[in-house]
Amino acid sequence: MESLHNPISPVLITCRPEWTWLICCRLSGNDVQKHTQKIESSCHQVAPGFIFDFNFQDKECGRLYRSEDRFGTLVQMVCRVLPIFIS
């Protein structure tokens, strides 16, 4: 639900059809585009006025921790260059 940098807070999960705007689906690695199109057409049948927007959880996690990846790369570069300057 949030970045792992934030403390874990209480969560209440309810199911109210009038509030439903987010659906999580697990898809097999085979023909993801076909499955995504099926989900989109089903959403348009159920809620024709709403915009269908989707993302993949692995990309979302990558976005959340991009700065840590950059910092790790910077530390690795410093650790590689610093011994050269010392020697």
C-alpha positions, 0 to 999 in steps of 0.5 A: 500500500505504501513505501517500506520507508513509512511505518506500517499503519492500520488499514481497513479494507472494505468492499463497497461497490460505490467506492470501487475504483481499484482492481488487482489482478494476477496474470500469467506471464503468457499473453499479458496483452490479451488478458489486459484487453479482456479486463479492459473490455469487461471494465468498459461493459461494467462502467462505460464512463470510466477511464481504464488505466493499469500498471504492473506492480513490479514497475510500481515498486521500481518507481518507489525505490528508484532513489535507493537504486541511484544512491546504491549506484553512486556508492558503488562508483565511489567505492571503485574510484576512491581506492584509485585516488588513494593509491 
